[in-house]
């Protein structure tokens, strides 16, 4: 039977209420969590890195619940769910969010919202929303064939395919690639092909991604440094590499990703594309979706391969 981690009575001081008067002063709100960890060995290990950091999860809840106003508990509860899935390796989440001093006459109880969400719910809710960076840079991308590295469930592949690109997505998760194909067919036969491939089997001999095969190579929230020479080889002269992934600051402040080697040092991304023309580069705490809780410290680059490289 699956095991759960339970955190009870996390107290927030939140601005939450239908009326402006209720939102004008913080009021106590309690949150209970029951979560399942993605790591099945968490209950056999004695290492914090193998399980969930309760303190970090509590801080995440307080940060989301106290940094803005909410009219409805329903919205607050959903924002908490989205934030927890964004920052922690959860597979299942049950949450109870309740007011303990509800402004109801002759009422001494509590009112609240219970939600149950899975990681699949979280992924499906996000799959149609490409990176804001990709959307912003779309007019600057040379038209043609694109490679989507670690495509996952294909939100970026679908976005480019619906904008006239022929897209090839690579990932080691066949189930995710099956989802990409199903979505492409449902939308109307989008020009997306996929390949199930493990990009990290041999760092000394990484997989060959072709020679001058793609007009665009995009890499979102995936980092394996030995692959960058293959990316450089695979992009056409005049083609571009578009990349956004986590900075070390996100690991330090939000404990995600859990391993710091999956994060970039400041300016490191620039060094991974030597000789490229930098069309855009920035590092910041970027909003990742429609929810304010979906934020991450990331580095973002759009770089063009010169004809003489």
Backbone torsions as a table, in degrees:
resi	resn	phi	psi	omega
1	UNK	NA	132.8	-177.7
2	UNK	-58.1	142.3	179.3
3	UNK	-98.1	148.0	-177.3
4	UNK	-122.9	153.9	171.9
5	UNK	-107.3	130.5	-174.2
6	UNK	-119.7	130.6	173.3
7	UNK	-125.4	123.7	-174.6
8	UNK	-116.1	145.8	170.2
9	UNK	57.5	50.4	168.0
10	UNK	-74.5	123.0	-174.6
11	UNK	-100.9	130.1	174.8
12	UNK	-110.8	155.7	167.5
13	UNK	-113.1	91.4	-168.1
14	UNK	-111.5	150.7	173.1
15	UNK	-94.9	92.4	-173.5
16	UNK	-139.9	122.2	178.0
17	UNK	173.3	155.0	-179.3
18	UNK	-69.5	-37.2	-176.6
19	UNK	-94.2	155.0	177.2
20	UNK	-63.0	-34.4	179.6
21	UNK	-62.5	-44.3	-179.2
22	UNK	-66.5	-32.3	-179.5
23	UNK	-83.5	-3.8	-175.8
24	UNK	-80.8	-19.6	-179.4
25	UNK	-130.3	137.2	176.9
26	UNK	-61.1	142.6	176.5
27	UNK	-130.7	151.5	-178.1
28	UNK	-71.3	131.6	175.7
29	UNK	-130.4	133.8	179.9
30	UNK	-103.7	143.1	179.3
31	UNK	-128.1	128.4	172.1
32	UNK	-112.4	139.2	179.4
33	UNK	-125.0	143.4	166.1
34	UNK	-133.2	117.3	-173.0
35	UNK	-130.7	154.8	172.5
36	UNK	-113.3	137.5	-176.5
37	UNK	-89.1	143.1	179.1
38	UNK	-67.3	-26.2	-178.7
39	UNK	-85.0	110.1	-176.5
40	UNK	-69.1	-17.2	-179.0
41	UNK	-91.7	5.6	-175.2
42	UNK	-57.9	-32.9	-174.8
43	UNK	-89.1	-1.0	173.1
44	UNK	-105.0	-12.2	-176.0
45	UNK	-96.1	160.5	173.5
46	UNK	-117.8	22.2	-179.2
47	UNK	-109.3	131.0	-179.5
48	UNK	-60.1	-33.4	-178.3
49	UNK	-64.8	-16.8	-179.4
50	UNK	-91.6	-5.8	-177.9
51	UNK	-130.9	-158.3	-178.8
52	UNK	-102.6	137.6	178.5
53	UNK	-83.7	105.0	-176.4
54	UNK	-60.7	-38.4	-179.9
55	UNK	-64.5	-42.6	179.0
56	UNK	-65.6	-37.3	177.9
57	UNK	-66.6	-40.7	177.8
58	UNK	-63.0	-42.7	177.9
59	UNK	-63.1	-39.0	179.2
60	UNK	-62.4	-43.5	179.5
61	UNK	-62.9	-44.3	179.8
62	UNK	-66.0	-39.3	-179.7
63	UNK	-61.9	-46.0	-179.5
64	UNK	-68.7	-43.5	-173.8
65	UNK	-73.6	-23.3	-172.8
66	UNK	-109.9	-3.1	-173.4
67	UNK	-92.7	-8.1	177.9
68	UNK	-150.8	169.4	178.4
69	UNK	-86.2	148.5	174.9
70	UNK	-131.5	135.9	173.8
71	UNK	-79.1	-38.6	-173.5
72	UNK	-122.0	144.0	173.3
73	UNK	-62.8	-31.1	179.1
74	UNK	-58.0	-44.5	-179.9
75	UNK	-67.2	-43.3	178.5
76	UNK	-60.1	-45.6	-178.5
77	UNK	-62.9	-41.6	179.9
78	UNK	-67.0	-39.0	177.3
79	UNK	-62.5	-38.9	177.7
80	UNK	-63.7	-43.2	178.0
81	UNK	-59.5	-49.3	-177.9
82	UNK	-61.0	-42.1	179.9
83	UNK	-65.3	-39.8	-179.5
84	UNK	-67.8	-42.2	176.6
85	UNK	-66.8	-32.1	179.9
86	UNK	-66.1	-37.4	-169.1
87	UNK	-108.4	-9.0	-175.9
88	UNK	-135.3	149.4	-177.6
89	UNK	-80.5	66.4	179.5
90	UNK	-92.2	147.7	171.0
91	UNK	-105.5	-27.6	-178.7
92	UNK	-146.3	143.2	-178.3
93	UNK	-141.2	127.4	169.3
94	UNK	-118.0	130.5	-174.3
95	UNK	-135.5	142.5	175.6
96	UNK	-126.9	116.5	-178.8
97	UNK	-116.3	125.8	-173.5
98	UNK	-145.5	145.7	171.9
99	UNK	-86.8	133.5	179.4
100	UNK	-103.8	-3.0	174.5
101	UNK	-134.1	56.9	-178.5
102	UNK	-63.0	137.3	-178.0
103	UNK	-78.5	65.5	180.0
104	UNK	-120.4	130.2	-176.1
105	UNK	-64.6	135.8	177.6
106	UNK	55.5	43.0	-177.8
107	UNK	-135.7	123.8	-177.1
108	UNK	-115.9	6.0	-179.6
109	UNK	-90.1	-158.8	178.3
110	UNK	-123.4	158.1	173.6
111	UNK	-127.1	143.0	-175.3
112	UNK	-161.4	-178.5	-178.3
113	UNK	-128.3	132.5	171.9
114	UNK	-111.6	131.8	177.2
115	UNK	-129.3	147.6	173.0
116	UNK	-127.1	123.1	-177.1
117	UNK	-134.8	147.7	175.2
118	UNK	-113.3	165.5	176.5
119	UNK	-63.8	-32.2	176.5
120	UNK	-62.5	-41.1	175.4
121	UNK	-57.5	-44.0	-178.0
122	UNK	-63.3	-45.4	-178.9
123	UNK	-66.6	-42.5	-179.0
124	UNK	-66.7	-33.4	178.5
125	UNK	-67.6	-25.0	-175.8
126	UNK	-101.1	-11.0	-166.2
127	UNK	-66.3	-19.4	179.6
128	UNK	-93.7	3.6	-175.4
129	UNK	-112.9	98.0	179.2
130	UNK	-70.8	167.3	177.1
131	UNK	-56.2	138.8	176.5
132	UNK	-60.8	-33.2	179.4
133	UNK	-65.6	-42.9	177.8
134	UNK	-62.3	-44.8	179.6
135	UNK	-60.0	-44.2	-178.0
136	UNK	-65.8	-34.9	-175.7
137	UNK	-91.2	-3.9	-176.8
138	UNK	-50.2	-45.4	-178.4
139	UNK	-62.2	-19.0	-176.8
140	UNK	-94.9	-3.3	-176.8
141	UNK	-83.9	130.2	175.9
142	UNK	-67.4	133.5	-176.1
143	UNK	-71.2	145.0	179.1
144	UNK	149.4	-136.2	-175.9
145	UNK	-97.5	135.8	-177.9
146	UNK	-122.9	145.0	173.9
147	UNK	-109.0	125.1	177.4
148	UNK	-106.4	107.0	-175.3
149	UNK	-83.8	132.9	-176.1
150	UNK	52.8	57.4	-170.4
151	UNK	-65.2	-22.9	-179.8
152	UNK	61.2	-128.5	-178.9
153	UNK	-92.3	11.1	163.0
154	UNK	82.5	22.5	-177.4
155	UNK	-63.6	-36.1	179.8
156	UNK	-78.3	-37.2	176.8
157	UNK	-60.6	-44.7	179.6
158	UNK	-63.4	-39.3	-178.9
159	UNK	-63.0	-47.0	180.0
160	UNK	-68.0	-38.9	-179.3
161	UNK	-62.6	-36.9	178.5
162	UNK	-75.0	-8.8	178.0
163	UNK	-111.5	24.6	169.5
164	UNK	94.6	6.9	179.5
165	UNK	-95.8	151.3	168.0
166	UNK	-94.6	119.9	-168.5
167	UNK	-117.3	135.4	172.7
168	UNK	-116.4	118.7	-179.0
169	UNK	-105.4	135.5	178.1
170	UNK	-122.7	139.7	-179.1
171	UNK	-164.3	158.4	178.9
172	UNK	-93.0	-3.6	-177.3
173	UNK	-100.2	103.6	-177.5
174	UNK	-66.1	-34.6	178.8
175	UNK	-61.1	-42.1	177.9
176	UNK	-64.8	-39.6	179.6
177	UNK	-66.8	-35.4	175.3
178	UNK	-61.4	-38.3	177.4
179	UNK	-64.3	-40.9	178.3
180	UNK	-58.6	-46.7	-179.6
181	UNK	-62.9	-42.7	-179.0
182	UNK	-63.3	-42.7	179.5
183	UNK	-66.8	-41.4	180.0
184	UNK	-62.0	-40.3	179.2
185	UNK	-68.8	-40.2	-178.2
186	UNK	-65.9	-37.7	-178.5
187	UNK	-71.7	-25.9	178.0
188	UNK	132.7	39.6	175.9
189	UNK	70.0	49.3	178.9
190	UNK	-62.6	146.2	-178.9
191	UNK	-76.7	72.8	179.9
192	UNK	-124.9	126.7	170.2
193	UNK	-114.4	157.9	-179.2
194	UNK	-136.7	161.5	177.6
195	UNK	-145.0	125.7	177.4
196	UNK	-84.8	113.0	-174.6
197	UNK	-148.9	137.1	174.8
198	UNK	-90.7	111.7	-175.6
199	UNK	-77.9	-6.3	-172.3
200	UNK	-121.4	24.7	-176.6
201	UNK	-71.1	-33.5	-175.9
202	UNK	-149.8	104.4	-178.3
203	UNK	-66.1	-28.9	-179.7
204	UNK	-75.9	-22.8	178.7
205	UNK	-139.7	72.8	-177.7
206	UNK	-65.2	157.5	-178.1
207	UNK	-61.8	143.3	178.7
208	UNK	-78.8	121.5	-179.0
209	UNK	-99.6	10.5	179.0
210	UNK	101.5	171.3	179.8
211	UNK	-121.0	118.2	179.3
212	UNK	48.2	51.8	-173.9
213	UNK	-100.5	-20.5	-169.5
214	UNK	-127.8	142.6	172.5
215	UNK	-79.7	-30.0	-178.8
216	UNK	-137.1	133.0	168.6
217	UNK	-120.8	124.7	179.8
218	UNK	-121.1	137.3	-179.0
219	UNK	-133.1	113.8	-178.8
220	UNK	-120.7	121.1	174.0
221	UNK	55.5	43.8	173.7
222	UNK	-145.8	133.9	-178.6
223	UNK	-140.9	115.5	170.8
224	UNK	-140.8	98.4	-169.1
225	UNK	-55.4	-38.5	-179.2
226	UNK	-62.0	-12.7	-178.9
227	UNK	-83.6	-15.8	-173.8
228	UNK	-61.4	-37.6	174.0
229	UNK	-59.2	-33.1	177.0
230	UNK	-70.3	-37.5	175.8
231	UNK	-62.3	-44.4	-179.3
232	UNK	-62.4	-40.3	178.7
233	UNK	-67.8	-37.2	-172.1
234	UNK	-79.8	-20.8	-177.9
235	UNK	-85.3	142.8	179.8
236	UNK	-71.6	152.2	169.4
237	UNK	-57.2	131.2	-174.4
238	UNK	86.8	-10.6	175.3
239	UNK	-81.1	173.7	-173.9
240	UNK	-129.5	154.0	169.4
241	UNK	-113.1	126.1	-179.4
242	UNK	-115.4	124.8	-174.2
243	UNK	-144.2	138.8	169.7
244	UNK	-141.8	127.6	175.4
245	UNK	-155.4	177.1	-169.4
246	UNK	-70.7	143.3	168.9
247	UNK	-90.9	158.1	178.0
248	UNK	-56.5	-30.6	-179.9
249	UNK	-59.7	-31.7	178.9
250	UNK	-69.3	-37.6	175.3
251	UNK	-63.7	-42.8	-176.1
252	UNK	-72.0	-37.3	-175.4
253	UNK	-92.8	-29.0	-172.9
254	UNK	-125.2	2.9	176.0
255	UNK	58.8	35.0	178.8
256	UNK	-149.8	130.2	-6.9
257	UNK	-61.8	161.5	-176.3
258	UNK	-68.5	-27.7	-179.3
259	UNK	-107.3	125.7	-173.0
260	UNK	-69.2	-19.4	178.6
261	UNK	-68.7	-12.1	175.5
262	UNK	-87.8	9.1	-177.8
263	UNK	-121.2	151.1	180.0
264	UNK	-90.2	142.5	165.7
265	UNK	-72.8	160.7	176.8
266	UNK	-59.2	131.7	179.4
267	UNK	69.9	0.8	-178.6
268	UNK	-63.5	-37.0	-177.2
269	UNK	-60.3	-34.0	177.1
270	UNK	-61.8	-38.5	-177.3
271	UNK	-73.0	-18.2	-178.6
272	UNK	-81.4	-9.5	-180.0
273	UNK	-126.3	62.5	-177.0
274	UNK	-65.2	138.7	177.8
275	UNK	83.9	-8.6	178.8
276	UNK	-77.7	150.3	173.3
277	UNK	-83.0	122.0	-177.0
278	UNK	-85.3	111.8	178.9
279	UNK	-88.8	-28.2	176.6
280	UNK	-158.1	138.0	172.0
281	UNK	-152.2	134.0	172.9
282	UNK	-156.6	159.8	174.7
283	UNK	-131.9	128.9	-178.7
284	UNK	-169.6	175.3	172.0
285	UNK	-86.8	95.3	-170.7
286	UNK	-96.1	141.2	171.2
287	UNK	-75.8	134.6	-173.1
288	UNK	-102.6	-19.4	-178.3
289	UNK	-149.5	-160.0	-179.0
290	UNK	-76.0	-22.6	-178.3
291	UNK	-86.9	137.6	177.5
292	UNK	-63.3	-23.3	-179.7
293	UNK	-74.9	-15.6	-178.3
294	UNK	-88.9	79.1	-179.9
295	UNK	-127.2	153.2	178.0
296	UNK	-157.2	143.1	171.2
297	UNK	-76.2	114.1	-176.4
298	UNK	-134.7	159.0	166.8
299	UNK	-105.7	140.0	-177.8
300	UNK	-131.4	135.3	-178.3
301	UNK	-141.6	142.6	165.8
302	UNK	-125.7	116.5	-174.1
303	UNK	-133.2	138.5	-176.9
304	UNK	-104.1	136.0	177.9
305	UNK	-80.7	125.0	179.4
306	UNK	-72.9	161.4	-178.4
307	UNK	-69.9	-21.1	-174.3
308	UNK	-99.4	1.2	-176.0
309	UNK	-71.2	NA	NA
